[in-house]
Amino acid sequence: MVLNLFLYVYVFKNTNTEKLKKSVLISTSIYIVSIYIAIITNTSSPTYIEQMGYKGWFESGNSLCAILTLSMFVYLSLTKEKKYLIWVAMITLMVGIFLTLLVGTRVGVYGYLLVLGVYILAEVVQSFIRNEKIDKKLVIVASIIIIGIIAIILIFGSSTIQRRKYLKSIEADIIDESVNSQSHITGDLLEIKEKIDGDTLEDGYMNEAEKQSIVELYNIANKWNIKNNDQRMQQLIYNAVLVKNQKNIWLKIFGNGYMANHRELVCEMEVPAILFNFGILGFVLYLGPFIVITLYGVYKKIKYREAINADFMRYVLGCGFAFALSIFSGYTFFSQSTMVIVIVLNCLVLNYIENDKNT
């Protein structure tokens, strides 16, 4: 990913980025049209194993949502060009229907509404700072889409709401017999913990640090009343405790391995996963350039706020949103397809700073 970042920055340095943004719009069009074809032809795979939601012919629903939401930060800037306006509006509406009603993930619903909200906010802030008239048409259209999507969700429902209700309904299915109440970790982890307590876990299945971390995860989950289907939180707690229990400076510097953990405990929250599994060195090498570019964009936006336009604000916020997705959802920096969009956003930030003489 870092090598691709440098390639994009080198190729698009001091150039007009219209083609780059148009390419993202084209790729988004291909994504969303293929998804609807899959749904219409009944060849779409479900987002979840419970047969809820649609994700077209793609592998991961969360990764797909990350691609579509991050892409919006890029191609929405094309609305200022009349030749792209109808195209962008149609794709944005198609993406919105899919993300908020059909895919079934929270990333889709919250991400889509957030991006449109950021679009409106950036236009308002630019007009306020520069004392210019706001582009009312674009703001009104974006506002109508937001209100319309919320109304449709309330009237017709959403796969996301269906999914959350299902997860709520199965929370009580896993019982911790040792305390005769609802478990706060998954059934598989509860079984492993019981084997650790009974000293019946197969030899070599886990080392002592891993066993100790499972027990501590169990205690923390009970203390904090963690939901037994909240696997990301359980993964985060386990991996953090594991680093502490390993007591090995080399594992802290170089990491303890991404796929080295029990399958259910591989950390999906990428930012902490990079720190835990690839160590301090891996974190700096892999995420360092992206953190620096994002902070550099924020610095420029604050220092030269009178000269900053709405597009630049969206690019910087898009870079920040990528980190948020990486933490709360995953499938952002580790996904090759999503990675490309993250790189484009960072490239646009640097390109804008390089080309704007005022900054």
Disulfide bonds with the S-S distance in Angstrom:
none
